[in-house]
Amino acid sequence: MHLNKKNRIGSGIKKSLPILLTALLFCFILTACGDPELKVNYSIDGKKTEDLPPQGLYEIKGIKCSNKKANATWDCNSWTLKTDPLTKNTTVDLDFTYTGHPVTVNGIGFDDLQSAFNAVPEGSHAEVHLTKDLTGSGITPVGSDITLHLNGFSLDGAGNDTIVNCGNLEIVGDGTVTNTSGSGTNSKSLVNYGTLTATNVTFENSTPSFSVWNSNNGQSNMTLTGCTIIRSEADIIAFVNSGTATLSGCIVTGGGDLTHPAVLQNEGKASLNISGSTITNTGSGYSVHRESGSINIDDSSSCPNSYGY
């Protein structure tokens, strides 16, 4: 009986040993390997770069993936790499190129500003980038929410109102919004029917129209910060406010006669707040003329030869 007991014990060990070894191997794999790693390399036209190129100025040129089952794709809207769940360590090489389109919306290129504005997704915010100097104009869709990045470039309406805002628009990027041709009332540089902010933008215009108009539709709210508007013509008004407007740290210069101030407020329900700004008229006209409505000019502003406030 003693020998039989040893045989039974030995037989049990032999049967359980493969199970034990399998369990130990499984635990080793889990602890040693962990989750698969994803490594991403960036380059621009074949030259390596440390950082991901900014959305709006670049387009994806090529994708090379070391794992054929990963199905690596680039999402232009979110500007991120998409891969299927990884089963092993994977390296993805992304090659970008400067966009060939003059304007982009969330990283997708368009050939003109109006097409770009029309492509803004309804009900969501859109980043619109100017990628080079552009001739053309655009009207933002009603209810749209857009940030327009000028990126230091110039936008020329060339006879049509350059930018007409009908939604919520923010303009940034140390660029220039101008109009170099056209006549009458349809060649302004900026028209606002909604909510608009602009920071460090130069507004120019060499047509018979004034440069900037904040409309009298009862919904126009405009804030210009660090912006510059300069006109030298005797019969031109640089900035007309017919809604609610704020000029903060701005420079506005006109060259108009007595009937053409640099800044005019011409609506009974309009209000204008001027802070830290310099508004002058090199001609015989006023710097600021309040025809109606309310105007507040703080002590840090310089507005010599103002009228009506």
TILUM-756075 format. One record per residue (C-alpha): x, y, z; residue in one letter. Coordinates in steps of 0.5 Angstrom, whole numbers, plus 500, padded with zeros to 3 digits. Layout:
XYZA ...
//
This chain:
500500500M 506505501H 508504494L 501505491N 501512495K 507514492K 505512485N 498516486R 502522489I 507522483G 501521478S 498527481G 504532480I 505529473K 498531471K 498538475S 505540472L 503542465P 497546468I 502550473L 507551467L 501554463T 499559468A 506561470L 507563463L 501567462F 502571468C 509572465F 507575459I 502579462L 507582467T 513583462A 509585456C 504590458G 499594453D 502594446P 506601445E 504606439L 510610437K 509616432V 514620428N 512627424Y 516629418S 514635413I 516634406D 520628408G 524632414K 523630421K 520634426T 519634433E 512636434D 506635430L 505641425P 499646426P 492644424Q 490649418G 496650415L 498643413Y 495637410E 497630411I 501627405K 503620407G 502615412I 507609413K 505604419C 509598421S 503594423N 499592417K 493590422K 493597425A 489600419N 492607421A 488613418T 489621420W 482625422D 483632419C 477634423N 480632430S 487633427W 489626431T 491619429L 486613429K 488606429T 484600431D 486596437P 493594437L 495587438T 503589438K 508595438N 507599432T 510605429T 507610425V 510615420D 506621418L 509626413D 505633412F 506638407T 504646407Y 497646404T 496648397G 489651399H 489659401P 484657406V 482651410T 476649415V 478644421N 484642417G 480641410I 482646404G 478650400F 480655394D 476661396D 473664403L 466663401Q 466656400S 470655407A 464659410F 459655407N 463648409A 462650417V 459645420P 452647423E 452647430G 459647432S 465651432H 470651426A 477654426E 478657419V 485659417H 488663411L 494660409T 496665404K 494672401D 487672398L 483676394T 475674395G 470675400S 465671405G 459672408I 458667415T 452663415P 447665420V 448662427G 455660425S 461660430D 467661427I 475663429T 478666423L 486666423H 489671419L 496668420N 499674418G 496674411F 492679407S 484678405L 482683400D 475683398G 476687391A 470690390G 465686395N 464687402D 470683405T 467680411I 460680413V 459677419N 452674421C 453669426G 459669432N 466671429L 472672432E 478674428I 485673430V 492673427G 496680426D 493680419G 490685414T 483685412V 482690406T 478692400N 482695394T 477696388S 469697388G 465703389S 458705393G 456702399T 458694397N 466695398S 467695406K 472691409S 468689415L 460689416V 457686423N 450683423Y 452679429G 457678435T 464679433L 471680436T 477682432A 484682436T 491685433N 488686426V 489692421T 483694417F 484698410E 480700405N 482704399S 475705396T 469710397P 466706402S 468706410F 472701412S 468698418V 460698420W 457695426N 450695423S 443697426N 439691426N 439691434G 443685434Q 450687432S 455687438N 463688436M 469689440T 475691437L 482690441T 489692439G 486694432C 488699427T 484703422I 487708418I 484713412R 486719409S 480721404E 477728406A 470725404D 471718408I 469715415I 473710417A 469707423F 461707423V 457704429N 450703429S 450698434G 454696441T 461697440A 467697444T 474700442L 480697446S 487699445G 485701438C 488706433I 483710429V 485715424T 481719419G 483725414G 475727413G 472734413D 467737418L 462732415T 466726415H 469724422P 474718423A 469715428V 461716427L 455714431Q 449715428N 443710431E 439712437G 440705440K 447705439A 452705444S 460706444L 465705449N 472707448I 478705452S 485706452G 485708444S 487713440T 482716435I 485722431T 483726424N 488729420T 483733416G 478739419S 473734421G 472731428Y 475725431S 469722434V 462725432H 456722436R 450724432E 445720437S 446714442G 451714448S 458714448I 463713453N 471715453I 475713458D 481717461D 486713458S 484714451S 486720446S 480723442C 482730441P 476734437N 470730439S 463732438Y 457730442G 458726448Y 
//
